[in-house]
């Protein structure tokens, strides 16, 4: 007998509308759909979007508007701005979401582990002690412990205090 883990929240991934081309460029060019696309923030250099298939609750990405797969081609001003947003994002996750730690990372290129290799992006992943349990270790399955939209709304409500603040 085979064990079954039901994951109805992934139904949209399987049956949903496919985006032609770069998903991040699609998000960049559809500001009117920010809530549906789970965009948290936009400015002249970057936007911040929730990871729809997160490692832990609250996992979001900082994405430059410029479409490139080469970090070395980003203008210094954009890279510095992404770094400043990352600092603010870490504070948001630690203070606002009460995470005990944060992983920050970029997977550059398919060989580097990037799921969307054609457009550089930075991950901010909140972490808590013991956020990996037996199912992750034994079954290579992640358990998302809370409602995705609830976390999106919570983080979005914190943006004015932590990201927009001077």
Buried (B, 14 or more C-beta within 10 A) or exposed (E): EEEEEEEEEEEEEEEEEEEEEBBBBEBBEEEEEBEEBBBBBBEEBBBBBBBBEBBBBBBBBBBBBBBEBEBEEBEEEBBEBBEBBBEBBBBBBBEBBEBEEBEBEBBBEEEEEBEBBBBBBBBBBBBBEEBBEEEEEEEEEBBBEEEBEEBBEBBBEBBEEBBEEE
